[in-house]
């Protein structure tokens, strides 16, 4: 499935910065095109499902409820 996202690109010193307006993801590159291509890759990685390298540990957390 493909989806389009709006992005802004601006120059900061020697670099171009690209930022997705809908999702808090940004990237950079030496050209506007490179910054946008890097943003596209960053967004694709953002939406990849997480893959655990080892099984998660189940832990207990104790909290105080109704403390005055």
C-alpha positions, 0 to 999 in steps of 0.5 A: 500500500502506498500513501503520500505525505507532505514534506518541507525542505529547507537549507541549514548551512551546507545541508538540506533538511526534509521533514514530514508534516504529518509524522514527526520524521525528518532527514537530511542530504547534500541536495534537496533530492537527496534529503527527500530520498532520505526522508522517504527511506526514513518513513519506510523504516518508521512504518516497518513492523518491529522485529524483536531480536530476542523474545521480550521479558515480562516484568511486573511493575508496582504502582501506588493507586489512590495515594493522597 
